[in-house]
Amino acid sequence: MTVNAVANQVPELISHLVYGSAFCPTRHASVTQLMATPEASTSSLFRLTAVQTPPELGVNPGQLALG
């Protein structure tokens, strides 16, 4: 299920969508290691607030119907 499909099914539970993609840590073993580099110190990723998980929000993905 895509982020867009979930957002379309329960728009009242979502105020913003954030797409995180295109990480390609070629010189690092993981995104975590990449984000620990000096170059990443000004990344906006560190300013994002924590988001509750679907179960914490009361969303059961199995109950969502795609149209």
C-alpha positions, 0 to 999 in steps of 0.5 A: 500500500502506498502512502498516497493510498493511505492518505486518500483513505483516511485524510482526517488522520493525516495533516502532512505527507513526507516522502523520504527517498533517494538515499544512496549511501554509497560510501556508508553502510547505512543511512544512519551512518550517512546522517552521522557525517558532518555534511548531514549536520544541517539536514532538515531530517533532524528537525522533523518531529516524531510521528505516531505509528498507525496502531498508536493512531488507532489505524488498522491497515488491514481494515483499509479498503482500496478503491 
